[in-house]
Amino acid sequence: MMIWKIWQETNDDYDTFGEAIVTAPDAESAKRIHPASSSYSRYTWNEDNNCWVDRDGEEVVNYDWVKVDEVQVELLGIATGERPSMVLCANFRAG
């Protein structure tokens, strides 16, 4: 498992995520992790509809993150052992 920094520079308004540190097997998987995802609130990228969806498959209509093609990614390191993809920490610009 790899450790990645993901960030976006499209939406710098208040109540948005600027960046996060995540674990994922590759860069494309890292880009598909929403910074607000956690064990109780999991958002996934829906390729067909080009949007984030919640656990019930409903479109997430908020503007705190960006579409996958606007996410930038940088490899930071390698995590030992097998673990699921997850958000380790995130930067939220509260307003």
N, C-alpha and C positions, 0 to 999 in steps of 0.2 A: 504494500500500500504506500502511496506517495502522499506527501504533504504539500499543499498548494496554497498560494495566495490568489484569491479572486477579487477583482475590483471592477468598478464601472466609473466612467467619467461623464456619462450622459446626463444623469439626473443628480444634481448637487443641491437640491432644495432641502428644507428641513423635513424631518420624519422620513428619511430615506437611508438605505444602507450604502456605505461607501466602499466597504471591503470586508472580506472575511478570510479566515484560515480554515481550510477544509482538508479532509482526507478523501482520496479517490484513487482508483487504479490508473487513470490517465487524464490528460488535460481536458478532453471532451466531456468526460464524466464530471470533472470538477466544475466546468462551466454550467452544468445542469443541476447544481446544488444551490437552492435558494438560501440566502443567509438566515432567514427566519425559520428554517427547518430545524426541528428538534424531535425528541421522542414523542411529544404530544401534539405537534403541529407540523406535519410533513407536507411540503409542497413539491410537486414534480413538474417537469417540463412536458407539455403535450405537443409533440411534433406536428400532429395533424392540424391542430388549431392555432399553433404558434403562440401559446400562452401558458402561464403557470396555472396548475389546478391543485385543489386540496385533496385530502384523502378520499372524499366522495366523488372525485372527478369533476367537481364544479370549478369553473373558472375563478381564479383569484383576481378580484377587481380592486387592486390597490396599486399605488404607484411608488412603493418603497424600494423596488429593485428594477431591473431592466430585462429585456429579452436576451436570450442566450447569445445571439450574434453580437451583442454589445458588451459582453463580459470579457474582460481580459484576464489572463491567467499566467502565473509564473511558478515554476517548480521550486520549492524551498528545501525539500529533503525527502528522506525515506523513513517510514515508520516500520518498526519491526513487528512481526506477528500479523495474523489475519484479523482484520476488523472491518466493520461495515463503513461505507462512505458516510461522513458526518461533518457537521460544523463544529470546529473546535472553539472558535471565538469570532465575533463579528463586531463591526463598527457601525453603530446606528446614530445618525445625526438627528437627535431629538429636537423638537422645536417647541 
